[in-house]
């Protein structure tokens, strides 16, 4: 518990403020019948993933027509304000999977506007403290807000609308910058290498090789400094080739020599003019889903109006100010349960893939490990989750304690007890249609109609082959995307 010393100092003032601001709302609640109804309303223990079973099954089975039908009633889904962002994200993704790029971007744009307009209300904050975070409006995880623009870029690239693709790629980085500015400490997910890489690809497609080189170089830096040590994601080999190529095309020969030495590879000058570039993105598997982690917290009085919330197994020791009188009442309760979100991995069926043409076989290179980023993002904010969760539980236990002292409000005491017992659930919502990982490769092919074969392989001799027909256009970068949502099981970390 010694390692939480810094945490204790940071949480004292914030916890005291939270309780002072919110305790007055507890004392002012008189309609206990409404509280009982509210508690019963949110008592379901099913996770968001379980409630999304029908949609996820349709996606697993590649039955996109069924998935579209499930999401077809906009009016019905838009009434569920607290889950509205997830509806927009899910519908945008399903339409993208179905190749309906224009329709997909309509909903992805709505999701983008929703994120921008989202402001947490004061009433919502109090409600979260008293009940459950899953009852509030879902604003999206940081990386979810970033990745919605990936699909928009893909849509515009496949439509050959490069101006719009550039805007979306820049939006991706703008949002990431806001996250970067919010984090003061190191070792956080606060720079996205894939966003820089994607921006470079768009500039590359526009033949703006100077800007493409700069974006690729920025991507290399973030892969090297952040992604490799934190996420175990190496610099993609394809990115190395793109850095050398754009440095050469721009005439940055000093930079070309530097990166040839850095990568221990030479740039091969490609002279063929009767050819085009095919860029293929592989969305492999599906990202993790959220579940609940329940831990037992014991209460120990600390003095001066503070109590300690302790879990020895995890090394948790948080002091929270509640006042002299209330600290005695809370200490009498001794133990209670705290629910926190956790991720569960969906293990992808396939581990590697190649794109095969008449000219040869081309390996896919990992560019974005969304599964790893999800875990890292949750880890980054876990102390905040603990602080809010413990404060929320302290408030609920105080409500029970205060109600039990007032013999004229037995009904309220019952309602408060019910809330404390059944409303403590973690928020298990997340964007469940994001892939497990995104990999990519670039192929230079002769102009004209070409036949390609996508081949993915996995454990236990699992194989998947898909044929791709494309008309290659001269001196263009054309985008193809492939989705394999197949997975073979779940894994806790």
N, C-alpha and C positions, 0 to 999 in steps of 0.2 A: 504493500500500500504506500510505501515511501515514494514511489515514482509518481504518485498522484498529488504530490505536494503543490506543484505549480497549478494544477487544476483546482485545488481547494481555494487558492488565493483568487483565482480568476472568477470563480463562481459565487463567492460570497456576496459581492455587491449586486450582481445581476439577479441572483435568486431572491435576495431580500426585496429588491424593487418589484420583481414579478409578483411576489406574495402580497406586498403592500397594495399594489394596483388592483389585485384580483380578489382579495379577501372581502372587500366591501361588496362585491357582487354576490358572494355567497350569503352574507348576512341579509342582503336585500331580497332574496328569493323566498317568496311566500307560497307560491302555488305549487305545492308538492305533487299534486295530481299530474300537472304538466311534466314534472321531472320524471315521474314513474313512466308516463307514456313515452317520453324521450328515451329513457333507458331501455325500454322494451323495443323501441324502434331500431336502436343500434346494437341490439344484443347478438346479432348473427355473427358466428365465429368463422364463417366461410371467408377464405382469402379472395382477393380480386381475381386471381388466376382461376380459382374454382368457379367463380361466378361467370367467367368468360369461356367456360368449357366449350360451348357450342361454336363460338367463333374460332377458337384455337383448333378444334377438331377439323373444321372445314379447311383451315390453312394447312394443317398437317397432311391432309388427304389431297392437297392441291385442288380442292373444289372451290375455286375462286368465285364461281357463280353463286354458290351457296353463301360464301362469306359476304359477297356484295349484298345479297338479299337480307341477311341478318342486319346489315348496317344501312339498309335502304330508307328507313323512315327517319329522315332528318329531324322532323318535328318532335318525334318521341324522344330521340336521343338528346336533342338540345334542351329539353325540359330538365334533364339531369345535370344541372349547372356545375355541380362539384366534380363531375367526371367528363365535362364537355371537351377539355383538351384531349383526353384519351380517345374520345370518339373521332375528333378531327384527325388525330395521328393515325388511328387504326384504319379509318376509311381512306385516307391519303395513301397509306402503305398498300392496302389491298388493291386499290385502283392502279397503283404503280406495278404491282405484281401482275396484274391483268393486262399491262401494256397500255392502259388508258392514261397517257401522260398529261393531257390537258386537264381532264377531270381530276386527276390526282393532285395537281398543283393548286386547284381551287381550295381543296381541304387543307393542304399543307400551308397555304397562305392564311387561311382562317386560324390555323394553329399558331402561326407566327404572330398574328394580330392579338390572339388571346394571351400569349406569353407577354407581349409588350404591354398590354392593357391591365394585366393582372396586378392588383394591389390588395394586400391582405388587410381586411378591415379590423378595427379594434374589437368589434363584437365577435368576429371570427376567432380572434386571439383568446378571448375569454372562453368561448365555447370549446376551443381546443383544450384549454387548461382544465375545464370542468369535465370534459367527456373524452372524446377520442379524436386524434388527428385525422383519422380516415373520414370524419364527417365534414371536414373542411374542403374547400375548393382545391383541386390538385393542380399545382403550377408546373409540374414536370421537374425531373432531375436536371442538373446542369448539363450533363452530356446528352440528355434527350432533347433539350432545347437547341443544342448544337447540331445534333444529327438530323433533325427534321429538314435542315437545309441541304444535307447530302442527297436526300431523295429529290428535292427540288432541282438541284444541279443536274442530277441524273436525268430527270424528265426533260429539262431544257436542252441538255447535250444530245439526247436521243432525238429531239425535235429539231436539232441543228439551230437552236436559238441561242447563239453564243453571248449576245449582249445580256440577256436575262440570266443565263448561267453565271456570268461574271458577277452580276449583282448579288445572286444568292450565295456565291462563294465568299464574297466580301462580307455579307451579312453573318455568315458562319464565324468569321474571324472577329467581327465586331462584338458578337455575343460572348465569344471566348475572352475578349479583352475585358469585358465587364466582370467576368468571373475572376480573371487574373487580378484585377484591381481590388476585388473583395478579399483576396487571400494575402495575408501579410507574411505568413511563415513559409518556409521552404518545404520540399517534399510533399507537395499537394498536386492534384490534377488541376492545373491552372493554365496549361498551354496544350494545344491540340495540334500534333504534328500532321495528322491526316487532313485537317482543315487547310494548312499551308500547302500540303501536297496537292489537294484538290484544286486550290486556287492556281497553282502552277500548271496543272493539266488544262485548265480553262484558258489561261494565257497562251499556253502551248498550242491549243487548238485554234486560237485567234492569230497565231504566228507572231505574237508579241514576245519574242524570245528573251529580250532583256528582262522584262517583268517575270517571265516564266522562270528564268534562272534564279532571280532573287527569291521567289516563292519556294522553289525547290531547295535552295540553300537554307532558307529558314526552316523548312520541314526537316532537313537533315540535322540541323542543330537541335531541334526539339526531340527528334527520335534519339539522338545520341545522348543528350543531357537529361531528358526526362523519361522517355518511353523505355529505353533499355534498362536503366536501373530500377525504375518503379513498376513497370508493367511487363518487363521481359520481352518487349517487342523491339527487334533489331531494325536497323535502317534497311528498308526494302532494297533488294538488288536492282529492281527496276528503277527506283529513284536514283540510285547511283549512276545508272546509264543515262537517265534524263538530265542529271546535273552536268555530266561530261558533254553530252550532245548540245545542250543549250549554251554552255560556256563556249563551245567551239563556234556555234552559229552566231553568237553575239560578238565574237572576237575577243573574249576575255581569256587570252592565252596564259596569263600568269595564274589565273584561277583554275584553268584547265590543268596545268601542270601540278598545282597544289592538290587538286582532288584526285588526279591520277596517282599521285604518291599516297594520298590519304586512303584511297580505296584499293591500292595495289592492283590497278587495272588500267588498260589503255583504251582510249576512245577509237572506235572504228568508224571512219568516214563513210557514210552511205551516199553513193552518188546517183542511185537509180531515181529517175524522175517519173517513170511510168509505174508508180506505186502509191499506195495509201496506207495509213496507219489505222489499225483496229485496236481499240482499247477495251478490254473485257474486264468487268468487275464481277467478282464472285461473292455473293452474300451467302455465307455458309452457316447452316444451323439457325438457331434462335437464341437470343440472349437470355440471361437468367430471369427468374421470376422471384417476386418477393414473398416471404413467409414471415412467421412470427418467431421471435426468440423470447421466451419468458424466463425471467430470473427472479429469485427471492431476495427481497431487500429487508434488512433488519434496521430498526431505529434505535439509536443510542444517544441520550442527551449529552450535549457538549458543554452547556453552561452559557450564560449571557444571552439566553433566548435562542441559541442555535441547537439544532439536532444533526446528528450524523446519519446519513443513509449509507449502509454498508452491505457489500457483497464480497466476501473474502475470496471466493473462487475466482472472480474476475479482477480482484484487486481494486474494487470501487470503494471510495470513501469520500462522499460529497457532503460538505456542511451547508445547511440551508437555515436562514434566519426565519423564525416563526413567532418570536415573542416569548416571554417568560412563561405566561400561563399556558399558551398553546403547546409549548415544547413538552410540558408535563403530560398533557393529554395525548400527544402523539406518541410519546415514549411508552405509554400504557398499551398502545396497540401492537407494538413490538415488530410484527412481520406483515408484509404484504407483497403482492406480485407486480412486477413491472414488465411490460411487453415492449419490445423493440423490433424494428424491421431487420430482416436478414435476407440475403440472396440465396437462392438454390439454383445451381447450374443445370442447364439442359445439355447433356453431353452430345455433341454433334456426331452424326453417323460417319461423316467423311473427314479425313485428316489432311488430304492433299489432292491436288487436281492439276491437270495439264490441258492445254489447248493444242490440238493437233491439226496441221494443215499439210499440203503437199510439200511445203518447204521444210517442215520439221515439227518438233514438239516444243512447246513453250510452257515453262513452269509458272504457276501463280505464286505471288509473293505477298505475305501478310502485310497489310497496311494499317488496319485498325482492329484491335482486340476489344470489342465492346464488353465482353464478359469480364475481362480484367479491369476495364475502366469502371464498370458498375461497382465492383467490389472496392476498388480504390476510392471512388467517390463516397461510398457509404462509410468507409473507414475514416475518411477525412472529416466527416461531420458527426462521428459517433459521440464525441464529447458533448456536442450541442444537443444531440438526441437524448443523451442521458440527463443533461441539465433540465431540459424542458419536460421530459418524462417524470423525473423525480419531483419537480415543482408541481406538475399536474396532480400527481398522486398525493403530495402533501396537502394540496388544496382540497381534494376529495376527502381525505381522511380528516381534515379540519372540519369539513362540512358535517361529517358523521359525528365528530366529537362535540361540536357546538349544538347540533340537533339533539343529541342524547342528553345534554344538560337541561334542555328546555322541555319539561314534561308536558307542556301545552301543545307541543308540536310533534306528537308521536308519529303522525303521518309523514311529516317531513323527514324525520329520522329514518323511517323505513325507506323512503324514496332515496335519500342520500346513501343509505347502505346498499341499495340495489345498484345505484350508479357505480359505487366503488367496487362492487363485486363483479358486474358483468360488462362494464363499458371500457375496461382496460384492454384495448386491442391496438396493435400497431397498424400503421398505414401500410397495407400490402399492395397498393396500386403502383403500376409501372407500365411503360410502353412495351408490351410483350411481343411485338412483331419485329423489333429490331433484330438483326442477325447476331449470331455468336461472334463471328469475325468477318471482316471484309478483306479480301485479297484481290490482286489485279495483275494483269500482264499486258504487254503491248506487242503487237505482231505487225510486221511490215509485209504487205501482200501485193501482188500484181493487180492492176486495175481490171475490173470486170467481175463477173459472177464467180464467187468462191464458196467452196464447201468446207466448213470447219467441223471439228468434233470436240466436244467438251467431255472429258473423262475424269471422274472423281473416284477415289479409292479410300477405303477405310478399314477398320479392324474386322476380323472374322470374314475376310474375303468380300466385303461389301464393295459393290461397284455400281456406278451410274454413268451412262453415256447419253449425250444429247447431241443431235445434229443441228448445225447452224448454217443457214444460207444467207449470204450477204453480197450486195453489189458494191465492190470496193471502188471508191472514187479517188481520182488523182490528188495527191498533196492535201489530203484532209485527214483529220483524226475523227473517226467514227466510233460511237460508244455502243457497247452491247452489255447488258446485265443479265446475270444468271442467279437464280434463287434456288437453294436446296435446303428447305426447312427441316429435313429429316433429322431426328435425334433418337438416341437409343436408351436413354434413362436420365435419372436425376442424381446429383451429387451435392452434398453439403460441404461447405468449406469452413 
